Amino acid sequence: MMKLKCGSNFFNGVQALNFIHGFHRLRYSTSCSSSTEANPSSSLTNYLVEVLGFSSQQSLSTSTKLAQRPKSAKATNDPESFVVSPLLFKDDLIKAEQKFRISRDSTMFLYVVRILRRLSEKNIESKFQVYKSFGWTQSDFFELIRRIPSCLGYSEAMTKMKLSFFMCELGYQPAYLMSRSAFMTCSLEKRVKPRHQVVLVLKEKGLIKKNYCFYSIIWMNELKFVNNLVLPYVEVHEIYANHVGVNAKLLTQGKANPHFNI
């Protein structure tokens, strides 16, 4: 049987199976319980302490976070992805903690480990090179991943399009982008560009203040944005309708679905 030393503990096939079973029991008890307070699996918390060297507090915190996640949460909904290979799992754990400096106490820790399961060192380096081509340093890149780990999962083509728009067209700098997560996580074509076009027209016509914060506009939910910055101004009805793919007449009559998939 394969054994892998992790700190002062050992990681082996039996413990890996216990980890998987702990996840499954955790998910089953969470989905079947009528209580709003989820209970962490004892086998999972023991695994995190005895095998991975978590403190009791870290183990309980991590297990509780998993129990509180909805079944649709992709980051931790597939326990086997964490333990396909003990060696690789250990590598991903080390990368998350040492390379990206993400604490085990962070709500992002398991999410980052899950993403790293699917990426080779070459993949990560290729993604960094895209950011580097736009003037980002390695320190900038790591800080971005700590704050917005989902950026690791974007294709290089999508990353280039986002950086080109935000940095080349809007003139934003790395520090500004990494501190405002909605810019990097929202759909460029369905949310960011349509709203930017609306703002440009409204500013050109003097209908809103020149210093209106674009980030606050991106952060608005769709219903609020449409009610506040689209419907009151006939000048942008057609523009916005075309960008998001809805009928302008239905939009102005309030019959279009205000909850677009963005």
Secondary structure, DSSP 8 states (H G I E B T S, - for coil): --EEEETTEEEEHHHHHHHHHHHHHHHHHHHH--SSS----HHHHHHHHHTT---HHHHHHHHHHHHHS-TT-SSSS-GGGGSS-HHHHHHHHHIIIIIS---TTSTTHHHHHHHHTT--HHHHHHHHHHHHHTT--HHHHHHHHHH-GGGGGS-HHHHHHHHIIIIIIS---HHHHHT-HHHHHS-IIIIIHHHHHHHHHHHHTTSS-TT--HHHHHHS-HHHHIIIIITT-GGGHHHHHHHHT--HHHHHTT-S-S----
